[in-house]
Amino acid sequence: MSSSSGIKLAAVVPAAGTGSRMQSEQPKQFIEIQSQPILSHTLAAIQRAPQVQRVFVAVNPTAINLYPHWPEAVETVSGGESRAESVLMGLKEAARQGFSHALVHDAARPCLPLSVLLDVIEQGTLQDQGAIVALPVRDTLKRAQADSLA
């Protein structure tokens, strides 16, 4: 993907979650793995794609100090009350800065293979409807009601 194609690609990383579902004192994107916050691993995975020119991270303003060393080509925006609002805030800023395309990837999902990232970028920029990464479900999910377990 070259600049002559007219495609200007940004990434949006919603990272404004508080860790409430995880019942953690610290949002999961800031929990450290191998001495680095999960968010750091996620940003590194995204930035391996040379097509990504800027990454917009939607963060909770009260948590921004939990990650004091933002990499080059990463810009923070205020996150919203929900994931959808945080994504929208990042997309609005990307559009305001002239980006024609955006990929969205959650802050707490650091295990992003480069081949998958490059494929979704290629497919998403070639098709009007975009692209999404999906994997087949391998486990069986069952629902049980508490009164039927007795």
N, CA, C and O atoms as a GROMACS GRO file, in nm:
protein
  600
    1MET      N    1   0.085  -0.117   0.000
    1MET     CA    2   0.000   0.000   0.000
    1MET      C    3   0.089   0.122   0.000
    1MET      O    4   0.160   0.147   0.098
    2SER      N    5   0.087   0.196  -0.104
    2SER     CA    6   0.172   0.314  -0.112
    2SER      C    7   0.087   0.439  -0.100
    2SER      O    8  -0.035   0.434  -0.113
    3SER      N    9   0.155   0.550  -0.074
    3SER     CA   10   0.081   0.676  -0.062
    3SER      C   11   0.018   0.714  -0.195
    3SER      O   12  -0.079   0.790  -0.197
    4SER      N   13   0.072   0.663  -0.307
    4SER     CA   14   0.014   0.695  -0.438
    4SER      C   15  -0.122   0.629  -0.457
    4SER      O   16  -0.198   0.669  -0.545
    5SER      N   17  -0.153   0.528  -0.374
    5SER     CA   18  -0.284   0.463  -0.385
    5SER      C   19  -0.394   0.548  -0.323
    5SER      O   20  -0.512   0.517  -0.338
    6GLY      N   21  -0.355   0.655  -0.252
    6GLY     CA   22  -0.453   0.742  -0.188
    6GLY      C   23  -0.501   0.690  -0.054
    6GLY      O   24  -0.587   0.752   0.009
    7ILE      N   25  -0.449   0.579  -0.010
    7ILE     CA   26  -0.491   0.522   0.118
    7ILE      C   27  -0.396   0.572   0.226
    7ILE      O   28  -0.274   0.559   0.216
    8LYS      N   29  -0.456   0.627   0.329
    8LYS     CA   30  -0.382   0.673   0.445
    8LYS      C   31  -0.440   0.597   0.564
    8LYS      O   32  -0.555   0.620   0.602
    9LEU      N   33  -0.361   0.507   0.623
    9LEU     CA   34  -0.412   0.413   0.723
    9LEU      C   35  -0.369   0.448   0.865
    9LEU      O   36  -0.251   0.471   0.892
   10ALA      N   37  -0.466   0.453   0.954
   10ALA     CA   38  -0.443   0.471   1.097
   10ALA      C   39  -0.496   0.349   1.170
   10ALA      O   40  -0.577   0.273   1.117
   11ALA      N   41  -0.450   0.332   1.291
   11ALA     CA   42  -0.506   0.229   1.379
   11ALA      C   43  -0.570   0.300   1.497
   11ALA      O   44  -0.522   0.402   1.544
   12VAL      N   45  -0.681   0.243   1.544
   12VAL     CA   46  -0.749   0.294   1.663
   12VAL      C   47  -0.747   0.182   1.766
   12VAL      O   48  -0.789   0.070   1.739
   13VAL      N   49  -0.698   0.215   1.885
   13VAL     CA   50  -0.687   0.117   1.993
   13VAL      C   51  -0.769   0.166   2.111
   13VAL      O   52  -0.726   0.257   2.183
   14PRO      N   53  -0.888   0.108   2.132
   14PRO     CA   54  -0.965   0.147   2.251
   14PRO      C   55  -0.896   0.092   2.376
   14PRO      O   56  -0.876  -0.029   2.388
   15ALA      N   57  -0.860   0.182   2.468
   15ALA     CA   58  -0.786   0.142   2.588
   15ALA      C   59  -0.837   0.219   2.710
   15ALA      O   60  -0.760   0.247   2.802
   16ALA      N   61  -0.965   0.252   2.712
   16ALA     CA   62  -1.020   0.333   2.821
   16ALA      C   63  -1.089   0.249   2.928
   16ALA      O   64  -1.146   0.304   3.022
   17GLY      N   65  -1.084   0.116   2.914
   17GLY     CA   66  -1.149   0.029   3.011
   17GLY      C   67  -1.089   0.042   3.149
   17GLY      O   68  -0.973   0.081   3.164
   18THR      N   69  -1.168   0.009   3.250
   18THR     CA   70  -1.125   0.026   3.388
   18THR      C   71  -1.091  -0.105   3.457
   18THR      O   72  -1.044  -0.103   3.570
   19GLY      N   73  -1.114  -0.218   3.393
   19GLY     CA   74  -1.086  -0.347   3.454
   19GLY      C   75  -1.197  -0.396   3.544
   19GLY      O   76  -1.175  -0.486   3.625
   20SER      N   77  -1.316  -0.340   3.531
   20SER     CA   78  -1.425  -0.376   3.622
   20SER      C   79  -1.469  -0.522   3.606
   20SER      O   80  -1.494  -0.589   3.707
   21ARG      N   81  -1.478  -0.572   3.484
   21ARG     CA   82  -1.518  -0.713   3.466
   21ARG      C   83  -1.411  -0.807   3.520
   21ARG      O   84  -1.442  -0.917   3.566
   22MET      N   85  -1.288  -0.764   3.513
   22MET     CA   86  -1.177  -0.846   3.560
   22MET      C   87  -1.160  -0.833   3.713
   22MET      O   88  -1.085  -0.908   3.775
   23GLN      N   89  -1.230  -0.737   3.770
   23GLN     CA   90  -1.222  -0.708   3.913
   23GLN      C   91  -1.078  -0.683   3.955
   23GLN      O   92  -1.030  -0.735   4.056
   24SER      N   93  -1.010  -0.602   3.876
   24SER     CA   94  -0.871  -0.569   3.900
   24SER      C   95  -0.861  -0.424   3.945
   24SER      O   96  -0.941  -0.339   3.904
   25GLU      N   97  -0.765  -0.396   4.030
   25GLU     CA   98  -0.741  -0.257   4.070
   25GLU      C   99  -0.683  -0.176   3.955
   25GLU      O  100  -0.695  -0.054   3.952
   26GLN      N  101  -0.621  -0.245   3.862
   26GLN     CA  102  -0.556  -0.180   3.748
   26GLN      C  103  -0.623  -0.229   3.619
   26GLN      O  104  -0.650  -0.349   3.606
   27PRO      N  105  -0.650  -0.140   3.525
   27PRO     CA  106  -0.705  -0.184   3.397
   27PRO      C  107  -0.614  -0.288   3.332
   27PRO      O  108  -0.491  -0.275   3.338
   28LYS      N  109  -0.673  -0.392   3.272
   28LYS     CA  110  -0.592  -0.504   3.221
   28LYS      C  111  -0.492  -0.462   3.115
   28LYS      O  112  -0.387  -0.526   3.102
   29GLN      N  113  -0.519  -0.357   3.039
   29GLN     CA  114  -0.424  -0.315   2.936
   29GLN      C  115  -0.294  -0.261   2.996
   29GLN      O  116  -0.194  -0.247   2.925
   30PHE      N  117  -0.295  -0.229   3.126
   30PHE     CA  118  -0.174  -0.179   3.193
   30PHE      C  119  -0.106  -0.284   3.281
   30PHE      O  120  -0.003  -0.255   3.342
   31ILE      N  121  -0.162  -0.404   3.288
   31ILE     CA  122  -0.098  -0.512   3.362
   31ILE      C  123   0.027  -0.555   3.286
   31ILE      O  124   0.026  -0.564   3.164
   32GLU      N  125   0.133  -0.580   3.358
   32GLU     CA  126   0.260  -0.610   3.293
   32GLU      C  127   0.278  -0.758   3.263
   32GLU      O  128   0.247  -0.845   3.345
   33ILE      N  129   0.330  -0.784   3.144
   33ILE     CA  130   0.375  -0.916   3.100
   33ILE      C  131   0.517  -0.896   3.049
   33ILE      O  132   0.541  -0.810   2.964
   34GLN      N  133   0.610  -0.973   3.099
   34GLN     CA  134   0.751  -0.959   3.063
   34GLN      C  135   0.798  -0.814   3.080
   34GLN      O  136   0.863  -0.758   2.992
   35SER      N  137   0.765  -0.757   3.194
   35SER     CA  138   0.808  -0.621   3.235
   35SER      C  139   0.753  -0.509   3.147
   35SER      O  140   0.803  -0.397   3.153
   36GLN      N  141   0.652  -0.538   3.067
   36GLN     CA  142   0.590  -0.436   2.981
   36GLN      C  143   0.438  -0.444   2.996
   36GLN      O  144   0.383  -0.554   3.008
   37PRO      N  145   0.369  -0.329   2.994
   37PRO     CA  146   0.223  -0.335   2.997
   37PRO      C  147   0.170  -0.407   2.873
   37PRO      O  148   0.229  -0.400   2.766
   38ILE      N  149   0.058  -0.475   2.888
   38ILE     CA  150  -0.005  -0.543   2.774
   38ILE      C  151  -0.022  -0.446   2.658
   38ILE      O  152   0.000  -0.483   2.543
   39LEU      N  153  -0.059  -0.322   2.687
   39LEU     CA  154  -0.076  -0.221   2.583
   39LEU      C  155   0.051  -0.204   2.501
   39LEU      O  156   0.044  -0.184   2.380
   40SER      N  157   0.166  -0.210   2.564
   40SER     CA  158   0.292  -0.195   2.494
   40SER      C  159   0.311  -0.307   2.391
   40SER      O  160   0.354  -0.282   2.278
   41HIS      N  161   0.278  -0.429   2.430
   41HIS     CA  162   0.287  -0.543   2.338
   41HIS      C  163   0.189  -0.526   2.221
   41HIS      O  164   0.222  -0.557   2.106
   42THR      N  165   0.070  -0.478   2.251
   42THR     CA  166  -0.031  -0.457   2.148
   42THR      C  167   0.014  -0.351   2.048
   42THR      O  168   0.003  -0.371   1.926
   43LEU      N  169   0.065  -0.239   2.098
   43LEU     CA  170   0.112  -0.133   2.009
   43LEU      C  171   0.228  -0.182   1.922
   43LEU      O  172   0.236  -0.148   1.804
   44ALA      N  173   0.318  -0.259   1.980
   44ALA     CA  174   0.430  -0.313   1.902
   44ALA      C  175   0.380  -0.405   1.791
   44ALA      O  176   0.433  -0.403   1.680
   45ALA      N  177   0.279  -0.486   1.821
   45ALA     CA  178   0.223  -0.577   1.720
   45ALA      C  179   0.162  -0.497   1.604
   45ALA      O  180   0.182  -0.532   1.488
   46ILE      N  181   0.089  -0.392   1.636
   46ILE     CA  182   0.025  -0.310   1.532
   46ILE      C  183   0.129  -0.235   1.450
   46ILE      O  184   0.118  -0.225   1.328
   47GLN      N  185   0.230  -0.183   1.517
   47GLN     CA  186   0.330  -0.101   1.448
   47GLN      C  187   0.426  -0.182   1.361
   47GLN      O  188   0.509  -0.124   1.291
   48ARG      N  189   0.416  -0.314   1.365
   48ARG     CA  190   0.497  -0.396   1.273
   48ARG      C  191   0.448  -0.382   1.130
   48ARG      O  192   0.523  -0.408   1.036
   49ALA      N  193   0.323  -0.341   1.111
   49ALA     CA  194   0.269  -0.323   0.976
   49ALA      C  195   0.313  -0.187   0.923
   49ALA      O  196   0.273  -0.084   0.978
   50PRO      N  197   0.392  -0.185   0.819
   50PRO     CA  198   0.442  -0.057   0.768
   50PRO      C  199   0.333   0.033   0.712
   50PRO      O  200   0.354   0.154   0.698
   51GLN      N  201   0.217  -0.023   0.680
   51GLN     CA  202   0.107   0.057   0.626
   51GLN      C  203   0.044   0.148   0.731
   51GLN      O  204  -0.015   0.251   0.696
   52VAL      N  205   0.057   0.112   0.859
   52VAL     CA  206  -0.003   0.191   0.966
   52VAL      C  207   0.083   0.313   0.992
   52VAL      O  208   0.197   0.303   1.038
   53GLN      N  209   0.028   0.430   0.961
   53GLN     CA  210   0.104   0.554   0.972
   53GLN      C  211   0.093   0.621   1.108
   53GLN      O  212   0.183   0.694   1.149
   54ARG      N  213  -0.016   0.596   1.178
   54ARG     CA  214  -0.036   0.655   1.311
   54ARG      C  215  -0.131   0.565   1.389
   54ARG      O  216  -0.220   0.502   1.331
   55VAL      N  217  -0.111   0.560   1.520
   55VAL     CA  218  -0.199   0.484   1.608
   55VAL      C  219  -0.264   0.582   1.705
   55VAL      O  220  -0.196   0.659   1.773
   56PHE      N  221  -0.396   0.579   1.710
   56PHE     CA  222  -0.472   0.661   1.804
   56PHE      C  223  -0.520   0.570   1.917
   56PHE      O  224  -0.596   0.476   1.894
   57VAL      N  225  -0.475   0.599   2.039
   57VAL     CA  226  -0.514   0.519   2.154
   57VAL      C  227  -0.615   0.600   2.235
   57VAL      O  228  -0.584   0.708   2.284
   58ALA      N  229  -0.735   0.545   2.248
   58ALA     CA  230  -0.840   0.610   2.326
   58ALA      C  231  -0.826   0.565   2.471
   58ALA      O  232  -0.851   0.448   2.503
   59VAL      N  233  -0.788   0.657   2.558
   59VAL     CA  234  -0.761   0.623   2.697
   59VAL      C  235  -0.849   0.705   2.791
   59VAL      O  236  -0.898   0.813   2.757
   60ASN      N  237  -0.867   0.650   2.909
   60ASN     CA  238  -0.934   0.722   3.016
   60ASN      C  239  -0.834   0.826   3.066
   60ASN      O  240  -0.724   0.790   3.108
   61PRO      N  241  -0.869   0.954   3.063
   61PRO     CA  242  -0.773   1.057   3.104
   61PRO      C  243  -0.715   1.036   3.244
   61PRO      O  244  -0.602   1.078   3.272
   62THR      N  245  -0.789   0.970   3.333
   62THR     CA  246  -0.738   0.946   3.468
   62THR      C  247  -0.632   0.836   3.471
   62THR      O  248  -0.559   0.823   3.569
   63ALA      N  249  -0.623   0.757   3.365
   63ALA     CA  250  -0.527   0.646   3.361
   63ALA      C  251  -0.408   0.673   3.270
   63ALA      O  252  -0.321   0.587   3.256
   64ILE      N  253  -0.403   0.788   3.208
   64ILE     CA  254  -0.298   0.815   3.109
   64ILE      C  255  -0.158   0.806   3.172
   64ILE      O  256  -0.062   0.771   3.102
   65ASN      N  257  -0.144   0.838   3.301
   65ASN     CA  258  -0.013   0.832   3.366
   65ASN      C  259   0.033   0.689   3.394
   65ASN      O  260   0.148   0.668   3.432
   66LEU      N  261  -0.056   0.590   3.375
   66LEU     CA  262  -0.016   0.451   3.393
   66LEU      C  263   0.076   0.404   3.280
   66LEU      O  264   0.139   0.299   3.289
   67TYR      N  265   0.082   0.483   3.174
   67TYR     CA  266   0.166   0.449   3.058
   67TYR      C  267   0.242   0.575   3.018
   67TYR      O  268   0.201   0.646   2.927
   68PRO      N  269   0.353   0.603   3.087
   68PRO     CA  270   0.419   0.733   3.068
   68PRO      C  271   0.503   0.747   2.941
   68PRO      O  272   0.540   0.859   2.906
   69HIS      N  273   0.535   0.638   2.872
   69HIS     CA  274   0.626   0.647   2.757
   69HIS      C  275   0.556   0.606   2.628
   69HIS      O  276   0.569   0.492   2.583
   70TRP      N  277   0.481   0.697   2.570
   70TRP     CA  278   0.408   0.667   2.446
   70TRP      C  279   0.507   0.663   2.330
   70TRP      O  280   0.587   0.755   2.313
   71PRO      N  281   0.501   0.556   2.250
   71PRO     CA  282   0.592   0.546   2.135
   71PRO      C  283   0.565   0.654   2.030
   71PRO      O  284   0.458   0.714   2.026
   72GLU      N  285   0.664   0.675   1.946
   72GLU     CA  286   0.648   0.766   1.834
   72GLU      C  287   0.537   0.714   1.743
   72GLU      O  288   0.516   0.593   1.733
   73ALA      N  289   0.466   0.803   1.677
   73ALA     CA  290   0.354   0.770   1.588
   73ALA      C  291   0.232   0.718   1.664
   73ALA      O  292   0.142   0.659   1.605
   74VAL      N  293   0.229   0.742   1.797
   74VAL     CA  294   0.112   0.707   1.878
   74VAL      C  295   0.060   0.836   1.939
   74VAL      O  296   0.135   0.915   1.996
   75GLU      N  297  -0.069   0.855   1.926
   75GLU     CA  298  -0.134   0.974   1.979
   75GLU      C  299  -0.251   0.931   2.066
   75GLU      O  300  -0.326   0.839   2.031
   76THR      N  301  -0.267   0.996   2.180
   76THR     CA  302  -0.379   0.961   2.268
   76THR      C  303  -0.496   1.054   2.242
   76THR      O  304  -0.480   1.172   2.211
   77VAL      N  305  -0.616   0.997   2.258
   77VAL     CA  306  -0.740   1.074   2.255
   77VAL      C  307  -0.820   1.030   2.377
   77VAL      O  308  -0.798   0.920   2.430
   78SER      N  309  -0.910   1.114   2.422
   78SER     CA  310  -0.993   1.077   2.536
   78SER      C  311  -1.089   0.967   2.496
   78SER      O  312  -1.156   0.975   2.393
   79GLY      N  313  -1.094   0.863   2.579
   79GLY     CA  314  -1.187   0.754   2.555
   79GLY      C  315  -1.326   0.788   2.603
   79GLY      O  316  -1.345   0.887   2.674
   80GLY      N  317  -1.422   0.707   2.565
   80GLY     CA  318  -1.561   0.729   2.605
   80GLY      C  319  -1.604   0.638   2.717
   80GLY      O  320  -1.522   0.567   2.777
   81GLU      N  321  -1.732   0.640   2.745
   81GLU     CA  322  -1.790   0.557   2.852
   81GLU      C  323  -1.800   0.411   2.811
   81GLU      O  324  -1.811   0.323   2.897
   82SER      N  325  -1.796   0.383   2.681
   82SER     CA  326  -1.805   0.246   2.631
   82SER      C  327  -1.697   0.224   2.526
   82SER      O  328  -1.633   0.318   2.479
   83ARG      N  329  -1.678   0.098   2.490
   83ARG     CA  330  -1.581   0.067   2.385
   83ARG      C  331  -1.620   0.137   2.256
   83ARG      O  332  -1.534   0.195   2.188
   84ALA      N  333  -1.749   0.133   2.222
   84ALA     CA  334  -1.797   0.196   2.099
   84ALA      C  335  -1.767   0.346   2.097
   84ALA      O  336  -1.725   0.400   1.994
   85GLU      N  337  -1.787   0.412   2.210
   85GLU     CA  338  -1.758   0.556   2.217
   85GLU      C  339  -1.609   0.583   2.204
   85GLU      O  340  -1.569   0.680   2.140
   86SER      N  341  -1.526   0.497   2.263
   86SER     CA  342  -1.381   0.513   2.251
   86SER      C  343  -1.335   0.494   2.108
   86SER      O  344  -1.251   0.570   2.058
   87VAL      N  345  -1.389   0.393   2.041
   87VAL     CA  346  -1.356   0.371   1.899
   87VAL      C  347  -1.397   0.492   1.817
   87VAL      O  348  -1.321   0.539   1.732
   88LEU      N  349  -1.516   0.543   1.843
   88LEU     CA  350  -1.565   0.660   1.769
   88LEU      C  351  -1.474   0.781   1.790
   88LEU      O  352  -1.446   0.854   1.695
   89MET      N  353  -1.428   0.801   1.912
   89MET     CA  354  -1.338   0.914   1.939
   89MET      C  355  -1.208   0.900   1.857
   89MET      O  356  -1.158   0.997   1.801
   90GLY      N  357  -1.155   0.778   1.852
   90GLY     CA  358  -1.034   0.755   1.773
   90GLY      C  359  -1.057   0.773   1.624
   90GLY      O  360  -0.974   0.831   1.554
   91LEU      N  361  -1.171   0.722   1.576
   91LEU     CA  362  -1.203   0.736   1.433
   91LEU      C  363  -1.224   0.882   1.394
   91LEU      O  364  -1.181   0.925   1.287
   92LYS      N  365  -1.289   0.958   1.481
   92LYS     CA  366  -1.310   1.101   1.452
   92LYS      C  367  -1.178   1.175   1.442
   92LYS      O  368  -1.160   1.259   1.353
   93GLU      N  369  -1.085   1.144   1.532
   93GLU     CA  370  -0.955   1.211   1.527
   93GLU      C  371  -0.876   1.168   1.403
   93GLU      O  372  -0.810   1.250   1.340
   94ALA      N  373  -0.884   1.041   1.369
   94ALA     CA  374  -0.816   0.993   1.248
   94ALA      C  375  -0.873   1.063   1.124
   94ALA      O  376  -0.797   1.107   1.038
   95ALA      N  377  -1.004   1.073   1.116
   95ALA     CA  378  -1.067   1.141   1.002
   95ALA      C  379  -1.030   1.289   0.999
   95ALA      O  380  -1.003   1.345   0.893
   96ARG      N  381  -1.028   1.352   1.116
   96ARG     CA  382  -0.992   1.494   1.124
   96ARG      C  383  -0.851   1.517   1.071
   96ARG      O  384  -0.823   1.622   1.013
   97GLN      N  385  -0.762   1.420   1.092
   97GLN     CA  386  -0.625   1.433   1.045
   97GLN      C  387  -0.604   1.380   0.903
   97GLN      O  388  -0.491   1.372   0.856
   98GLY      N  389  -0.713   1.345   0.836
   98GLY     CA  390  -0.704   1.308   0.695
   98GLY      C  391  -0.680   1.162   0.664
   98GLY      O  392  -0.648   1.129   0.550
   99PHE      N  393  -0.695   1.075   0.761
   99PHE     CA  394  -0.677   0.932   0.733
   99PHE      C  395  -0.801   0.880   0.662
   99PHE      O  396  -0.914   0.909   0.701
  100SER      N  397  -0.779   0.802   0.558
  100SER     CA  398  -0.890   0.749   0.477
  100SER      C  399  -0.940   0.615   0.527
  100SER      O  400  -1.055   0.578   0.503
  101HIS      N  401  -0.855   0.540   0.597
  101HIS     CA  402  -0.890   0.407   0.646
  101HIS      C  403  -0.839   0.392   0.790
  101HIS      O  404  -0.742   0.456   0.830
  102ALA      N  405  -0.906   0.305   0.864
  102ALA     CA  406  -0.862   0.278   1.001
  102ALA      C  407  -0.886   0.132   1.034
  102ALA      O  408  -0.984   0.071   0.990
  103LEU      N  409  -0.795   0.077   1.111
  103LEU     CA  410  -0.818  -0.055   1.166
  103LEU      C  411  -0.837  -0.036   1.316
  103LEU      O  412  -0.781   0.057   1.375
  104VAL      N  413  -0.915  -0.123   1.376
  104VAL     CA  414  -0.944  -0.115   1.519
  104VAL      C  415  -0.896  -0.244   1.584
  104VAL      O  416  -0.927  -0.354   1.536
  105HIS      N  417  -0.821  -0.230   1.693
  105HIS     CA  418  -0.773  -0.348   1.764
  105HIS      C  419  -0.770  -0.316   1.913
  105HIS      O  420  -0.717  -0.213   1.954
  106ASP      N  421  -0.825  -0.404   1.994
  106ASP     CA  422  -0.834  -0.382   2.138
  106ASP      C  423  -0.698  -0.380   2.206
  106ASP      O  424  -0.608  -0.455   2.169
  107ALA      N  425  -0.685  -0.295   2.305
  107ALA     CA  426  -0.559  -0.277   2.378
  107ALA      C  427  -0.514  -0.404   2.450
  107ALA      O  428  -0.394  -0.428   2.463
  108ALA      N  429  -0.608  -0.483   2.496
  108ALA     CA  430  -0.574  -0.602   2.575
  108ALA      C  431  -0.566  -0.729   2.490
  108ALA      O  432  -0.588  -0.839   2.541
  109ARG      N  433  -0.536  -0.715   2.361
  109ARG     CA  434  -0.521  -0.829   2.271
  109ARG      C  435  -0.384  -0.821   2.204
  109ARG      O  436  -0.374  -0.784   2.087
  110PRO      N  437  -0.277  -0.856   2.278
  110PRO     CA  438  -0.142  -0.838   2.224
  110PRO      C  439  -0.096  -0.946   2.127
  110PRO      O  440   0.003  -0.927   2.056
  111CYS      N  441  -0.164  -1.057   2.122
  111CYS     CA  442  -0.119  -1.172   2.040
  111CYS      C  443  -0.176  -1.161   1.899
  111CYS      O  444  -0.265  -1.237   1.861
  112LEU      N  445  -0.125  -1.068   1.824
  112LEU     CA  446  -0.171  -1.041   1.688
  112LEU      C  447  -0.060  -1.080   1.590
  112LEU      O  448   0.038  -1.007   1.576
  113PRO      N  449  -0.076  -1.194   1.522
  113PRO     CA  450   0.027  -1.234   1.426
  113PRO      C  451   0.038  -1.134   1.311
  113PRO      O  452  -0.064  -1.085   1.261
  114LEU      N  453   0.159  -1.104   1.270
  114LEU     CA  454   0.181  -1.009   1.162
  114LEU      C  455   0.108  -1.051   1.035
  114LEU      O  456   0.052  -0.967   0.965
  115SER      N  457   0.109  -1.179   1.004
  115SER     CA  458   0.042  -1.227   0.881
  115SER      C  459  -0.108  -1.196   0.885
  115SER      O  460  -0.167  -1.160   0.782
  116VAL      N  461  -0.170  -1.210   1.001
  116VAL     CA  462  -0.313  -1.180   1.015
  116VAL      C  463  -0.336  -1.030   0.998
  116VAL      O  464  -0.428  -0.987   0.929
  117LEU      N  465  -0.251  -0.951   1.062
  117LEU     CA  466  -0.263  -0.805   1.052
  117LEU      C  467  -0.249  -0.758   0.907
  117LEU      O  468  -0.329  -0.678   0.859
  118LEU      N  469  -0.147  -0.807   0.839
  118LEU     CA  470  -0.125  -0.766   0.699
  118LEU      C  471  -0.240  -0.811   0.609
  118LEU      O  472  -0.278  -0.739   0.517
  119ASP      N  473  -0.294  -0.929   0.635
  119ASP     CA  474  -0.406  -0.979   0.554
  119ASP      C  475  -0.531  -0.894   0.575
  119ASP      O  476  -0.599  -0.860   0.478
  120VAL      N  477  -0.563  -0.860   0.700
  120VAL     CA  478  -0.683  -0.780   0.724
  120VAL      C  479  -0.666  -0.638   0.668
  120VAL      O  480  -0.763  -0.578   0.622
  121ILE      N  481  -0.546  -0.586   0.671
  121ILE     CA  482  -0.521  -0.454   0.610
  121ILE      C  483  -0.543  -0.462   0.460
  121ILE      O  484  -0.611  -0.378   0.401
  122GLU      N  485  -0.486  -0.566   0.397
  122GLU     CA  486  -0.503  -0.581   0.252
  122GLU      C  487  -0.650  -0.597   0.215
  122GLU      O  488  -0.700  -0.527   0.126
  123GLN      N  489  -0.719  -0.688   0.282
  123GLN     CA  490  -0.860  -0.713   0.250
  123GLN      C  491  -0.946  -0.591   0.282
  123GLN      O  492  -1.036  -0.557   0.205
  124GLY      N  493  -0.918  -0.526   0.393
  124GLY     CA  494  -0.999  -0.411   0.434
  124GLY      C  495  -0.982  -0.289   0.345
  124GLY      O  496  -1.074  -0.208   0.334
  125THR      N  497  -0.867  -0.276   0.282
  125THR     CA  498  -0.846  -0.161   0.194
  125THR      C  499  -0.887  -0.190   0.050
  125THR      O  500  -0.900  -0.098  -0.031
  126LEU      N  501  -0.906  -0.317   0.017
  126LEU     CA  502  -0.948  -0.353  -0.118
  126LEU      C  503  -1.099  -0.358  -0.135
  126LEU      O  504  -1.150  -0.347  -0.246
  127GLN      N  505  -1.171  -0.375  -0.024
  127GLN     CA  506  -1.316  -0.395  -0.030
  127GLN      C  507  -1.389  -0.279   0.036
  127GLN      O  508  -1.348  -0.230   0.141
  128ASP      N  509  -1.497  -0.235  -0.028
  128ASP     CA  510  -1.574  -0.123   0.026
  128ASP      C  511  -1.629  -0.149   0.166
  128ASP      O  512  -1.640  -0.056   0.246
  129GLN      N  513  -1.663  -0.273   0.195
  129GLN     CA  514  -1.724  -0.304   0.324
  129GLN      C  515  -1.621  -0.327   0.435
  129GLN      O  516  -1.659  -0.347   0.550
  130GLY      N  517  -1.492  -0.325   0.403
  130GLY     CA  518  -1.389  -0.346   0.503
  130GLY      C  519  -1.365  -0.493   0.529
  130GLY      O  520  -1.402  -0.578   0.447
  131ALA      N  521  -1.304  -0.524   0.641
  131ALA     CA  522  -1.272  -0.662   0.675
  131ALA      C  523  -1.266  -0.676   0.827
  131ALA      O  524  -1.248  -0.578   0.898
  132ILE      N  525  -1.282  -0.797   0.873
  132ILE     CA  526  -1.275  -0.826   1.016
  132ILE      C  527  -1.202  -0.959   1.034
  132ILE      O  528  -1.216  -1.051   0.953
  133VAL      N  529  -1.124  -0.968   1.140
  133VAL     CA  530  -1.056  -1.093   1.173
  133VAL      C  531  -1.151  -1.176   1.257
  133VAL      O  532  -1.207  -1.128   1.356
  134ALA      N  533  -1.168  -1.301   1.219
  134ALA     CA  534  -1.253  -1.392   1.296
  134ALA      C  535  -1.190  -1.530   1.293
  134ALA      O  536  -1.130  -1.571   1.194
  135LEU      N  537  -1.204  -1.601   1.402
  135LEU     CA  538  -1.154  -1.737   1.412
  135LEU      C  539  -1.272  -1.829   1.445
  135LEU      O  540  -1.364  -1.788   1.514
  136PRO      N  541  -1.269  -1.952   1.396
  136PRO     CA  542  -1.377  -2.044   1.430
  136PRO      C  543  -1.375  -2.076   1.579
  136PRO      O  544  -1.268  -2.084   1.641
  137VAL      N  545  -1.492  -2.094   1.635
  137VAL     CA  546  -1.503  -2.133   1.775
  137VAL      C  547  -1.468  -2.280   1.786
  137VAL      O  548  -1.524  -2.364   1.715
  138ARG      N  549  -1.375  -2.312   1.874
  138ARG     CA  550  -1.332  -2.450   1.889
  138ARG      C  551  -1.393  -2.518   2.011
  138ARG      O  552  -1.400  -2.641   2.016
  139ASP      N  553  -1.438  -2.440   2.107
  139ASP     CA  554  -1.494  -2.496   2.229
  139ASP      C  555  -1.646  -2.503   2.221
  139ASP      O  556  -1.709  -2.429   2.146
  140THR      N  557  -1.703  -2.591   2.298
  140THR     CA  558  -1.848  -2.600   2.308
  140THR      C  559  -1.893  -2.509   2.421
  140THR      O  560  -1.838  -2.514   2.531
  141LEU      N  561  -1.992  -2.428   2.394
  141LEU     CA  562  -2.049  -2.341   2.496
  141LEU      C  563  -2.186  -2.395   2.533
  141LEU      O  564  -2.267  -2.425   2.446
  142LYS      N  565  -2.211  -2.406   2.662
  142LYS     CA  566  -2.340  -2.453   2.709
  142LYS      C  567  -2.392  -2.356   2.812
  142LYS      O  568  -2.314  -2.298   2.888
  143ARG      N  569  -2.521  -2.339   2.816
  143ARG     CA  570  -2.583  -2.251   2.912
  143ARG      C  571  -2.665  -2.336   3.008
  143ARG      O  572  -2.741  -2.423   2.966
  144ALA      N  573  -2.650  -2.310   3.136
  144ALA     CA  574  -2.727  -2.380   3.237
  144ALA      C  575  -2.786  -2.278   3.332
  144ALA      O  576  -2.724  -2.176   3.362
  145GLN      N  577  -2.905  -2.304   3.378
  145GLN     CA  578  -2.967  -2.218   3.476
  145GLN      C  579  -2.944  -2.278   3.615
  145GLN      O  580  -2.945  -2.399   3.633
  146ALA      N  581  -2.924  -2.190   3.712
  146ALA     CA  582  -2.890  -2.236   3.847
  146ALA      C  583  -2.995  -2.332   3.904
  146ALA      O  584  -2.959  -2.428   3.972
  147ASP      N  585  -3.124  -2.309   3.879
  147ASP     CA  586  -3.227  -2.397   3.936
  147ASP      C  587  -3.229  -2.534   3.869
  147ASP      O  588  -3.285  -2.628   3.925
  148SER      N  589  -3.170  -2.548   3.751
  148SER     CA  590  -3.170  -2.678   3.685
  148SER      C  591  -3.046  -2.760   3.720
  148SER      O  592  -3.034  -2.875   3.677
  149LEU      N  593  -2.954  -2.705   3.799
  149LEU     CA  594  -2.832  -2.775   3.835
  149LEU      C  595  -2.850  -2.862   3.960
  149LEU      O  596  -2.766  -2.948   3.987
  150ALA      N  597  -2.956  -2.842   4.034
  150ALA     CA  598  -2.976  -2.917   4.160
  150ALA      C  599  -3.017  -3.059   4.136
  150ALA      O  600  -3.038  -3.135   4.231
   0.00000   0.00000   0.00000
